[in-house]
Amino acid sequence: MSPPPLTPPPASTACPHATLHDAVLAWARQSPARIFCHYRTASGVSALSYGELADGARRFAALYRQSGLQPGETVSIVLGHGPAQAQAFVGAQLGGWVPSFGAPPNPRQDAGHYWQQWRAQCQRVQGGALLTSGELAVPMSHAIAGTGIRLLRAEQLPALGEDSAFKAVDSDIALLQHSSGTTGARKGVALSHRAVLQQLSLYAQALGRRDDDVIVSWLPLYHDMGLISSFLLPLVSGIPLVQLDPFEWVATPSSWLQAVAEHRGTLGWLPNFAFHFMARMPLPAGVRADLSSLRLLVNCSEPCKPEAFELFGRRFAAAGLKREALQVCYAMAETVFAVTQTTPGRCLQPLAAGARALAEGRLEAPRDDADSARLMPVGQPLPGARVRVCDANGQDLPAGRIGELVVEAPYLFSGYHREPALTAAALHQGAYRSGDLGGWMDGQLVVTGRIKDLVIVNGRNFYLHDIETAANTVASVKPGRCVAFGIYQAATGSEAVHVVAEAAAPGVDAAATARQVKQAVQDRLGLTVARVRVVPGQWLVKTTSGKIARGENRDKYLAESRHAPEPAGSPS
């Protein structure tokens, strides 16, 4: 079945504001005491009103102005969880500067890799300022040395009214959103105020926004899912936000359940891995899950798998979770956020597709039960958007074929910051080449993987995330901690699949685990894995968003395979 025709956005989606900060200031004038966000930490809860947000934003704008920043320059914001994040972001927009949230160091991430990535990002930004505070100031000053970026400290914030001559300046670009770097260097996605405001208006309608909605989120603001769904959407629309510290959530994931119960949360977004993680976590003594208030819990950011919903649904059905609350959207930074959204209030059903046809690039019904693969539909495009399925030359493919998903929408990004060649390769005549693979089946869009994550073994197509999902079913593999990649073999003229998996605990039998991973992939996909290497915990490189950095892990694996002896028992 062909995709639905392009429909114009309804007139009601027109936003009355020209910029994001206009919307914030309007809330501050009309309802200064209205709470924008409840910030939860292990030590308590604090609230930030729109009036306090606007006052703090003016103070940060004064700091930026006094530092000599010129309109259009970038302000990279690296601050801990709390009101200053929002105030610093809006303050940058007040003066026509371009804010961009940056990730603070993560104790679970390799420190050398973190600082190397930060320096590379600063060199691409070229100028502007980096705002931080506390102990981060010294290492950040080393990271930006020689890049032309000035260091600002939140502790140096001037008093309100100290720069009374300040006047807001508008900029076409609202913000830079840096990608997580799963397949390479982080790119700065430039988003205009017009694009962001239109996306937020359309997406609020697709969600069926209600007056009693409350968003509860632990998502970091330095990636698009948290930034748009759980910061800018509530910021502009006035939906109350409850925000948890991302690092504290990792240490105590039940804190999100408590926040949903106490604040009667109705909306939330989670990456696919989090559904698995939370479904398997033990609840601390005294914690009672109550998810009965949730009307939408949206799976996005990663390939959405039916197993994630099934595990999560079974675990929390007794806690009042409604089956129809579990929904999916297809989203990316280059389209601000959502391209599609499944229908609120309607139970989502996986689609059955033929596994053999999938391996050959087609979407067809399975021939029999043994041939069946389940795919999660991602819903219909938002009004005004269209998703085309194209071949390598950009030509439309017929229905039932898998190809690159090309997005046409009124809220596309303006380009990659200071990357004209990358921008030209991605944007063509008002359409964005996503690099994702998928197609239309039974009138619904499915996303099957990414072009870069496709491996071709003896003429058959396999998605690396499917191989990793199979490997993760092995009990002695640490959940979510494995990576697969293809390596070309000159002897066969084809690619061979290699898997690196972290052991679930010290002392795991590596040889037995490797055999079990091979068998799991064979049973699920009919694919023979060339080699499985079992490594100790914390071996894998992850991005700041918690995703596996496939390219960097492949490089690390190849380097160690060439130059270091293999640990005993790791060869399969």
N, C-alpha and C positions, 0 to 999 in steps of 0.2 A: 504494500500500500504506500502511496506517495505521501510526502509530508503535507500538513495543512497549509493553505495559502497564507501569504503575508497579510496581516491585518493591521491597520493603523492604530496607534495608541488612542484610547478614548480621551475625549476632551477633558474629562474630569481629572486626568493625571497631571495636568499643567500645575507646576509648582508656583506659588505666589512670590517666591524669593529668587533672587538672581545668584546668590552665593550661599554656601553653607553657613558662614558666620552671620549672614542676614537672618537666617532662620533661628540661630541661637539667640541673637540679640532681640528678636521679636518675642521669643518665649520669655526672655529676661524682663522685657518691658511689661508684657501682659500678665505674667504669673511668676514674679521673681522668687516666690517661696516654693514653687513646684519642684519636686525632687527629680533631678536627672538620673542620679545613680546612687545606689547603696553599695559601698565598698566593704566587702567582707574579708577579714583576715582571721588568723588563729586567735588574735587578741581582742576581736570585737568587730563592730559594724559602725561605719561613719557614713554620713549622707552629704551629697553635694547638690545644692539647689541650682537652678538656672541663673539666679541672681549672683550667687557665689562663683559660678562658672564664668559668667561675663566679667565680673570684677577681676578674677584671677587672670583671665585672658588678656585684659588690658594691661595688667602688670607685666606679663610676659612680653607683650608687644612693645612695651616701653624698654624692656631689657634688650630686645633684639635691635630696636632702633638706636639705642645708646651705644651698641657695639659697632655701629656703622654698617650693618647689613643693608643691602640695596634690594628694593622690590624685585621679585623673581628669583632671588637666591634661595637655596635649599636650607632648611633647618632639620637636621637629623636629631630625633628626640630619643634618648636612651635613659629612661627613668623607671624606677620601680613602680609597682602597683599602687595606685592612689589618685587623688584628685588632680595632682599636678600634671599628670599625663594629658588629661582632657584640656586643662587650662592652657598648657604650653602649645598644644595642637591648634586650638581655636585662636590663640594669640598670634601664632604665625600667620594664619589666614587673614587676620585683621589688618596686617601691614602689607599684604600682597606677597608675603614670603610663602614658600612651598614646604609644608611640613612632611616629614617621613618618619614613622616610628621605626626604631631599631631594636634589635634583641639584646638584652643584657647577657652577660656570660651565664652559661648554664653549667652547674657542677657536673652534669652527666655528659657534657660535650668536651671534646679534646680542646684544651686551652690554646695550643699552638694553631690548630685549625681555625678556631674562632677568630683570633686576632689577625690571621692571614686573610680571612674573608673580609673582615672589617676594613683593613687597609686597602684591599682591592676595590671595595665598594666606594670608599672615600676618594680614591684616585679617579674613579669614573664620574663621581658627582662633581668634582672640580670646583672648589670654592664653597661659600656659604658658612654655616656654623654647625657645631655639634653641641647639643645641650645635654648635660648629665649632672650628677650630684654625688656627694659623698666620696667613698673610696674608689669609685670608678674614674674619677677625674684624672688621676695620675696615669694609669695604663691607657686611657683613651687619648690623653695628650701625646703619648708615644705613638699610638696607632695612626694619628692624623698628622704627625710631624712631616713637613715637606709637601703636604697636599694642598696648601692654601686655605685649609678650613680652620676657622677660629674656634676655640673651646669656650663655651659658656657654662656657668654653674648656676643651678636653680637657687642655691643659697644666696646669690647676689641679686635676687629679685628686688626691684625698687618698690617703695611704698606706693599705694594707690593714690593717684593724683599728682605724683612727682613729675610725670610727663604730660601735663594737662593739655599741651598743644597737639597731642597725637590725634591724627585723623586717619580713619580707615582707608585703605587702598585696596582696590580689587585687582585680582590677577585671574587670567583665564584658567590657569592650572590650579586645581584645588589641593592636590597632594601627589606624592610619589609613593607607589606601593611596590616594594621590592619582593620579587618572587623568592621562593624558599630555596632555590638552587638544587632541586632534586636531580636534574640532569646536567647541570653546569653552573656557570657563574650567575649570581643574582643580578637580574635586570631591573632597572627602575621604570615601572609602568606609570606613565604620566596620565592623570585623570583630570578632566575639566570639571568645573562646578556644574555646568549644564548636564554633562553625562551622569555625574553622581546623583544629582537631584532627580533627574528623570528615572534612573534606575530605582532609587529609593521609593519614589511614588508608585511606580509600576509594581515593584515587588511587594509593597505593603498591600496593594490590592490583591495580588496573587495569593497572599497569605490570609486574606479575609480579615484584615486588621480590625480589632475590637477595642472598645473603650476599657475593658477590664484586662487587657493583655499585660503581661509582665515577662520580660526576658531575663533568664538566668544563664550566666555564662562564665566559664573559666578560660575561654579561648584568649590567647595572646593577641594584642592589637597590632603586632608587627607582621601579621599575615592577613590576607584578604578576608577569610571567613570570619575571624573575630572583628577585624576593623569595620567591615561593612554591616554584617548582620547584628553584631553585638556591641556596636559603638555608634556608628553614623546613623543607622536606622533609628534607634531610640533617640539619638541626639536631635534629629530633625523632626521626627514624628511625634515626640513627646511620650512614647511608650516607656514606662519606668524600667530601669535597668538594675539588675543585681549582678555585680561583677566580683568574681573570686580571683585571688592571686594564682596565676597559672602554675607557678612553682609549688605553691602549697597544695594545689589540687593533685599534682603528681604524687606528693607525699601522702596525702589523705584524700583519695578520690571520693570517699563517701561525703565529703563536704558539699559537693554539688547536690547530692540527694537531700541533704539537710536544708540547703538554701531553697530548693524547689518547694519542699514541704512548708517551710516557715514563711516564705513570701508568696506562696500559691502561684508559682511560676506557670505560665501557659505556653511559652515559646522557648525553644533552644535549638542549637545547632551542634553537631558532633561529627568529627571525622570517623570513618568506618572502623578504624582500630579501637576507638574509644568505646564503641558498642560491645566489642569483644572483651575489652579490658574490664569494663564495669560489670559485665554479665558474670565474670569469673571471680571478681574480687570478694573477699570475705568482708562482711559488715562488722564493724567494731561493736563491742557490747554497748547496749544502750541506744544504738542508732536504729531508728525505724523508718524505712523508706515509705514515702507517700507520694506517688506520682499521679494521683487522680486528677490534679488540676491541669496537667499538661494536655494541650490540644494539638500541638505540633512539635515533634522532635525530628529535626531534619538531618539526614545523612548526606554529607557532601565532602568535597575536598579530595577524596580518594575514590577509586572504583568501589561502588556500592555493591555489597554482596548479600544475597538472601540470608545466608547463614548468620550474619551479624544481627539482623532483625529477629530471626527465630530465637537465637540465644538470649538476646536482651528481652524479647517479649515474654519468653517462658520464665526468665528469672524474676521479672517485676510485674507479672500479671497479678499476683496476690497483693502487690503494692498499689493497685488501682490503675496501672498503665493501660490505656485503651489501645487496642490494636490499630485503630484508624489514626492514632496520633503519629505513628511511625511513617515518615514521608521522605522523599528524596528530591534534591535539586542538582542540576548540572551548572557549575559556576566556575569562574576564573577571573583573575585580576584584570585581564585585558577587556572584559566586558563589565567592569566595575565589580560585579558579583554574579547574580543569577542570570542564566540564559533560559532555563526552564524551571518548572516547579510542578510536582505532582499535586493532585487535587485534595485540598484539606477536607477532612471528614469522610474520605472514601478509602476503604481498605485497599492497600496496595498489593497486587499479586505479581509474583515473578512470571516471566515468560519462558516457555520451553522452546529451546532452539536445538537444531541438529548439531552435534559436536563435530561430525565430519564436515558438514557444510561450513561451520565457523572456521575450521582449519583451512578451508579453501576460499575464505573471504565472502561467504554468503550467509544470509539469515533465512533459514527455512525451518519448517516443522521437523521434529526428529523422526527418523525412520522407525525407531522402536525405543523401548525404555533404556536399552544399553547405549543408545546414541544421544540421549537427552542431556543437554546442558541448560542450567537456569541462569537467566539474565534479569537484572533489575531495571525496569523502565525508569526513565528520569523525568517523565512528564511532558507537558506541552510548552512550547516557547511562550515567553511573556508577550503581551500585545506589542506589536511593532517590530518583533524580532522574527527571524527565519533562520533555520538551520538546514544547510544544503549538504549533501553527501557527494564528494568529488573525488576524481582520480588524481594521479600525481600531476597532471597538467591543468587541474582546476576545472575540468569538465564534469558536469553532473552525471552521476551514475544512476542506472535504473533502480527502481524499488527492489529491495531484497539484497542489494549489494552492500558490502562494507567498504567504506572509504574515509577520507579525511573529512572531518566536520568543519564546515565553513560557516561562520556566523555573520549575518547582516542584522544590525540593530542600531537604534538611534543613540545608544549609550556606549559606543566603542571608545577605547582609550585613544589618546592623542598621539601616542608613539612611545618608544623606549627612550628614556632620557640620555641624550648625547650618543645615541646609537642609530644613526640614520640608515645604515645598511640592514640592521636587524628589523627596523621599522618597515623598510621597503619590502623585505621578504615576507613580513607577516600581514601587512595591510595592502589590499588590492581593490581599488575602486569601491571603497566603503564597505569592504568585507574583510573579516579576520580569519586567517588560516590557523586553526587552533592547534594543529599537531596531534589532535585526538582522533581516534578511529571509532566508527560506529555506523549506525544506519537506522532505518525505519522498519519496524516489525509490528504487524497488527495495528497500524496507526499510531504507534508509540515509539519514541526515540530511545535507543539503547546506546550506551557508550561502552565499547568493548576493550579499549586500552589506548595507549599512546603509540605513535609511530616509532618513537625511540625505544619503546618497551616491547616491541614486537621482534621475536626471533623466528627465523625460518630454518627448520631442520628437515633436510631431505624433501624440500618442496612443500612442507606443511607449516602453517602459521600457528605459533603459540604466544600467548601473552605472559610476560614474566610474572605479573602479579598473580595469575592463576597458578603458576608453578609454586610461587611462594605461599599461596593459600594452602596448597596441598602439603607442602613441607611443614607448615605450621600445625598440621593435625597430629604430628608426632609428639608424644608426651615429653620426650627428653629434649625437645627443642624449646628454647625460651620463647614464649608467645610474642609474635610480632617482630622477632629478631632474626630474620634470615633474608638473604638477597640472592636473586638468580640473575644470570647474564649469559649471553651467547658469546662464544669465542670461535672465530673462523678456523677451520681445520683444512690445511692445504691438501692433505692426503685424501680427504673425502669430497672436497669442493663444497662443503656445507658448514653450517654452524653447529657447534656442540654446546649443550647447556651445562653450566657449572653452577653449583649452589654452595653458598657459605652460610652456615647456621651456627648461632650461638648456643652453647649447652645450657640447659635449664638450671643446672647446678654443678658445682665442682665434683669431679669424680665420675661424671657421666661416661659411659662406654662409647667412645667416639666411633669406633668401627661399627658397632651395632646400630647406633643412631644413623650413621651414614646409609647403612643398608635399609633401614626403615624409611628414611626420606626417599630414597630411590624407589622403593616399593610403593609408597604413597602417591608419588607423581605418576608412576606407571599405571597404577590402578585407576587414578582419577582422570588422567589425560591421555593415556596410551603412549607416553613419551619416555624414552630411556635417557636418564641423566648421565652425562659422561663422568662427572665427578662431584662428590660432596665432601666439603671440608668442614669439620666441626671445630669451632674455635671457642675460647673462653669468653665469658661475659664482658661487655663493654668494648669488644673488638670492632664492631661495626661503626662506621661513621654515619651520623645522622645530621639532618639539617636543623635549623633553629625551630622549625615547625614540628619536629619530631618524626619527620619522614626519613626513610632510608635514602641516603645519597648514593644512588646506584653507580654513577660514573666514578666517583671517588673510591667506592668500595671495590669496584672492578680493578682500578689502577693499583690499589693497595694489595689486592689478592695476587695480581700478576707480578708485582714487584717482589712480594714475599716468596712466591712460587719459584722465581728465578734466582733469588739471592739468599734465601734462608732455608734451613732444613725444615721439613714438615714435622709437626708434633707427632709423637707416637700415637698410632691408631687412627690418625685423621684420614689417610687415604682410604677411598672406598674400593 
